[in-house]
Amino acid sequence: MSRRVHPHGARRPALVVAAVLVLTALLGASPAGASLPRGDTVDSDPAPSWGWEHVFVDTFDGAAGTTPEQWHPMLGSGVAVQNGLGQLDVGHLAQLRTNPGWTLPAGTQVRVEASVLMPDTGSNYTAFWVQHPNGVDPREIDVIESYGPLKPTGVQLGSHICYDDTPETAVNACSATGRAPELWPVTQHFPAAAQPWHAWWSYAAEFTIGGATVLYSADDVHDGRAYELLSPPDARRVPGNAAPFHLRLSNKDVLPQHAVPGGTRHSMLVDWVSVQVKYP
């Protein structure tokens, strides 16, 4: 599998970045904020990027113990609840999806982003991702996945150019296409004392409806950038406009044979989630 990505000095839409690049050294990150709860403060809320329009924002302002109104749990999964600090506690075995989905005109630029503090265990893994549950043409963008500080994989990002064996998609869709996921490790780009399980980071993916690439980035609470990566082009990588795409938050067990003892915090804490667009 080719792992072709490229660093850039400033945030920009994926369409204006060269499409075929190689994995290279990335921007060094400035120190991130501490892992203490950020709370429901003005400076922790998502601000729209210049020229972008919010179509979805959730800052999880509900009372402690309540479920978020803009999300629903997936069938058979655990429950994610708000903690009263302006955060969502995505607990052990919780999986949820946004109630709204988005079908956007071709050429629309999309930026999905979430501010997250990852678990520190080696027995569960968590993710923030984009799901395009089209039974004929299923796709997935993994904005960030974390296996924790005790696992060699650490954190990674990438995409599944198909999405297999779910009620929303055709069974064995991936097998039929012969396309495996393309994933890139990114643990090495975070400061040792401010990795995703020690500090808050906002993780983003930018893509264009009808496009072929995804631009991934991670920023600390001071807007210091850990990395900016462009995926190799593939016309099936990003959502089309034949079916709405949704956002997903997941917290799953690793298989027992892959579990590593240790860690104290199984929950993924989410400060906010947003979807921004630029229409053509």
C-alpha positions as CSV (number, residue, x, y, z in Angstrom):
1,M,0.0,0.0,0.0
2,S,1.3,3.4,-0.9
3,R,1.3,5.9,2.0
4,R,1.6,9.2,0.3
5,V,1.0,12.3,2.3
6,H,2.5,15.8,2.5
7,P,3.0,18.6,5.1
8,H,1.8,22.2,4.5
9,G,2.4,25.4,6.4
10,A,-1.2,26.7,6.4
11,R,-4.7,25.2,6.4
12,R,-6.2,25.1,3.0
13,P,-8.9,23.1,1.0
14,A,-7.7,19.8,-0.3
15,L,-8.5,20.8,-3.9
16,V,-5.6,23.3,-4.0
17,V,-3.0,20.8,-2.7
18,A,-1.0,18.7,-5.1
19,A,-2.8,15.3,-5.4
20,V,0.1,12.8,-5.5
21,L,2.5,13.2,-2.6
22,V,4.7,11.0,-0.4
23,L,4.8,10.5,3.3
24,T,7.5,12.9,4.7
25,A,8.5,14.7,7.8
26,L,5.6,16.8,9.1
27,L,5.3,20.1,11.0
28,G,6.4,19.9,14.5
29,A,3.7,20.5,17.1
30,S,3.9,23.2,19.7
31,P,3.1,22.1,23.3
32,A,-0.6,21.2,23.7
33,G,-2.9,22.1,26.6
34,A,-3.1,20.0,29.7
35,S,-5.4,17.0,29.9
36,L,-7.5,18.6,32.6
37,P,-11.2,18.9,31.6
38,R,-11.7,21.9,29.4
39,G,-15.2,22.6,30.6
40,D,-17.9,24.5,28.9
41,T,-16.0,27.8,28.2
42,V,-16.3,30.2,25.3
43,D,-12.7,29.6,24.2
44,S,-13.2,25.8,24.1
45,D,-16.2,26.1,21.7
46,P,-15.7,25.6,17.9
47,A,-15.1,28.8,15.9
48,P,-15.9,28.8,12.2
49,S,-12.8,28.9,10.0
50,W,-12.6,31.9,7.7
51,G,-14.9,31.5,4.7
52,W,-16.6,28.4,6.1
53,E,-20.3,28.0,7.1
54,H,-21.4,25.8,10.0
55,V,-24.1,23.3,9.1
56,F,-23.7,21.3,12.4
57,V,-22.3,22.1,15.8
58,D,-22.7,20.2,19.1
59,T,-21.0,21.5,22.3
60,F,-22.7,18.9,24.6
61,D,-24.2,21.5,27.0
62,G,-26.8,19.1,28.5
63,A,-27.1,18.2,32.1
64,A,-24.9,15.5,33.6
65,G,-26.2,12.0,32.7
66,T,-28.3,13.1,29.7
67,T,-27.9,11.7,26.2
68,P,-27.1,14.2,23.4
69,E,-30.1,15.2,21.4
70,Q,-28.4,15.3,18.0
71,W,-27.0,11.7,18.2
72,H,-28.4,8.2,18.6
73,P,-26.7,5.1,19.8
74,M,-26.2,2.3,17.3
75,L,-28.1,-0.9,17.9
76,G,-26.7,-3.0,20.7
77,S,-24.1,-0.5,21.8
78,G,-23.5,1.3,25.1
79,V,-24.7,4.7,25.9
80,A,-22.8,8.0,25.7
81,V,-23.8,10.7,28.1
82,Q,-23.0,14.4,28.7
83,N,-21.0,15.0,31.9
84,G,-22.3,18.5,32.8
85,L,-18.9,20.1,31.9
86,G,-19.8,20.7,28.3
87,Q,-18.4,17.3,27.2
88,L,-19.7,14.0,25.9
89,D,-18.4,10.9,27.7
90,V,-18.3,8.2,25.1
91,G,-18.0,5.2,27.5
92,H,-16.9,1.7,27.1
93,L,-18.7,0.0,24.1
94,A,-20.6,3.1,23.1
95,Q,-21.2,3.8,19.5
96,L,-23.3,6.7,18.2
97,R,-24.2,8.4,15.0
98,T,-25.5,11.9,14.2
99,N,-29.3,12.1,13.7
100,P,-28.8,14.6,10.8
101,G,-27.0,13.4,7.6
102,W,-25.8,15.6,4.8
103,T,-26.3,15.3,1.0
104,L,-24.4,18.2,-0.6
105,P,-23.9,19.4,-4.2
106,A,-20.9,18.2,-6.0
107,G,-18.0,20.6,-5.5
108,T,-19.0,21.5,-1.9
109,Q,-15.9,21.6,0.3
110,V,-16.5,19.9,3.7
111,R,-14.6,20.2,7.0
112,V,-15.5,17.8,9.8
113,E,-13.8,18.4,13.1
114,A,-14.0,17.3,16.8
115,S,-12.1,18.2,20.0
116,V,-11.3,15.0,21.8
117,L,-9.3,13.5,24.7
118,M,-8.6,9.9,24.1
119,P,-8.6,7.0,26.6
120,D,-5.3,5.8,28.0
121,T,-5.9,2.0,28.0
122,G,-4.6,-0.8,25.9
123,S,-7.8,-2.8,25.8
124,N,-10.3,-0.6,23.9
125,Y,-10.0,1.7,20.8
126,T,-11.9,4.8,20.0
127,A,-12.6,6.8,16.8
128,F,-14.2,9.8,15.2
129,W,-15.2,9.1,11.7
130,V,-17.4,9.9,8.7
131,Q,-19.7,7.2,7.4
132,H,-21.2,7.2,3.9
133,P,-23.7,4.3,4.3
134,N,-24.6,3.7,0.7
135,G,-25.3,0.0,0.1
136,V,-24.1,0.3,-3.5
137,D,-21.1,2.6,-2.8
138,P,-20.1,2.6,0.9
139,R,-17.2,4.7,2.1
140,E,-15.6,5.7,5.4
141,I,-13.1,8.4,6.5
142,D,-11.4,7.8,9.8
143,V,-10.5,11.3,11.0
144,I,-8.7,9.7,14.0
145,E,-8.5,6.3,15.7
146,S,-6.8,5.6,19.0
147,Y,-5.5,2.3,20.4
148,G,-3.9,4.1,23.3
149,P,-0.4,4.6,24.7
150,L,0.2,0.9,25.5
151,K,-0.3,-0.3,21.9
152,P,2.3,0.0,19.1
153,T,-0.3,1.4,16.7
154,G,-1.1,4.3,19.0
155,V,-3.2,6.7,16.9
156,Q,-3.8,6.5,13.1
157,L,-6.0,8.0,10.5
158,G,-7.1,7.0,7.0
159,S,-10.0,5.7,5.0
160,H,-11.9,2.6,4.0
161,I,-12.7,2.8,0.3
162,C,-15.6,0.4,1.2
163,Y,-17.4,-0.4,4.4
164,D,-18.2,-4.0,5.2
165,D,-20.9,-6.1,6.8
166,T,-23.2,-3.6,8.5
167,P,-27.0,-3.3,8.3
168,E,-26.6,0.0,6.3
169,T,-24.4,-1.5,3.6
170,A,-24.3,-4.5,1.3
171,V,-22.8,-7.6,3.0
172,N,-19.2,-8.3,2.0
173,A,-18.9,-5.0,0.1
174,C,-15.2,-4.8,0.8
175,S,-14.6,-8.3,-0.4
176,A,-16.4,-7.6,-3.6
177,T,-14.3,-4.5,-4.3
178,G,-11.0,-6.1,-3.2
179,R,-10.0,-2.8,-1.6
180,A,-8.4,-2.8,1.9
181,P,-8.4,0.2,4.2
182,E,-5.6,2.7,3.8
183,L,-4.4,3.8,7.2
184,W,-1.4,6.0,8.4
185,P,0.1,6.1,11.9
186,V,0.5,9.5,13.4
187,T,1.6,9.0,17.0
188,Q,5.1,10.1,16.1
189,H,3.9,13.6,15.3
190,F,2.7,14.5,18.8
191,P,4.9,15.8,21.6
192,A,5.6,13.0,24.2
193,A,3.9,14.8,27.0
194,A,0.9,15.9,25.0
195,Q,-0.1,12.9,23.0
196,P,-3.9,12.3,22.3
197,W,-4.4,10.4,25.6
198,H,-2.7,13.2,27.6
199,A,-4.1,16.3,26.0
200,W,-7.0,17.8,24.1
201,W,-6.6,18.0,20.3
202,S,-9.0,19.0,17.5
203,Y,-8.9,16.5,14.7
204,A,-10.2,17.5,11.2
205,A,-10.7,16.0,7.8
206,E,-11.4,18.2,4.7
207,F,-12.7,16.8,1.4
208,T,-14.7,17.9,-1.6
209,I,-18.0,16.2,-2.6
210,G,-17.0,14.5,-5.9
211,G,-13.3,14.8,-5.1
212,A,-10.7,12.2,-4.6
213,T,-8.5,13.2,-1.6
214,V,-8.8,14.0,2.1
215,L,-6.7,16.5,4.0
216,Y,-6.2,15.5,7.6
217,S,-4.9,17.7,10.4
218,A,-4.6,17.9,14.2
219,D,-4.4,21.2,16.3
220,D,-3.8,21.7,20.0
221,V,-5.7,24.1,22.2
222,H,-3.3,26.9,21.1
223,D,-3.7,26.2,17.4
224,G,-0.3,24.5,17.2
225,R,-0.4,22.0,14.4
226,A,0.9,18.4,14.9
227,Y,0.4,17.3,11.3
228,E,-1.3,18.0,8.0
229,L,-1.6,15.0,5.7
230,L,-3.0,14.6,2.2
231,S,-4.3,11.2,1.2
232,P,-3.4,9.7,-2.2
233,P,-6.1,10.3,-4.7
234,D,-8.9,7.8,-5.2
235,A,-12.3,8.6,-6.7
236,R,-14.0,6.3,-4.2
237,R,-12.4,7.8,-1.1
238,V,-14.8,10.6,-0.1
239,P,-18.6,10.7,0.2
240,G,-20.6,11.3,-3.0
241,N,-24.1,12.9,-3.0
242,A,-26.2,9.8,-3.8
243,A,-26.8,9.3,0.0
244,P,-26.3,11.4,3.1
245,F,-23.1,11.0,5.1
246,H,-23.1,10.9,8.9
247,L,-20.6,11.4,11.7
248,R,-19.7,8.6,14.1
249,L,-18.1,8.3,17.5
250,S,-17.0,4.9,18.6
251,N,-15.5,3.1,21.6
252,K,-14.9,-0.6,21.1
253,D,-13.0,-3.5,22.7
254,V,-10.0,-4.9,21.0
255,L,-10.0,-8.7,20.6
256,P,-9.0,-10.4,23.9
257,Q,-5.8,-11.7,22.4
258,H,-4.7,-8.1,21.6
259,A,-5.7,-6.5,24.9
260,V,-2.8,-5.0,26.9
261,P,-3.4,-4.4,30.7
262,G,-3.1,-0.9,32.0
263,G,-4.6,2.5,31.9
264,T,-7.4,4.0,34.1
265,R,-9.6,5.9,31.7
266,H,-11.7,3.9,29.2
267,S,-13.9,6.8,28.1
268,M,-13.3,9.1,25.1
269,L,-14.2,12.7,26.1
270,V,-15.5,14.9,23.3
271,D,-15.7,18.7,23.9
272,W,-17.4,19.6,20.6
273,V,-18.1,18.4,17.0
274,S,-18.7,20.5,13.9
275,V,-19.3,20.3,10.2
276,Q,-18.4,23.3,8.1
277,V,-18.9,23.8,4.3
278,K,-18.0,26.0,1.4
279,Y,-20.6,25.8,-1.3
280,P,-19.5,25.9,-5.0
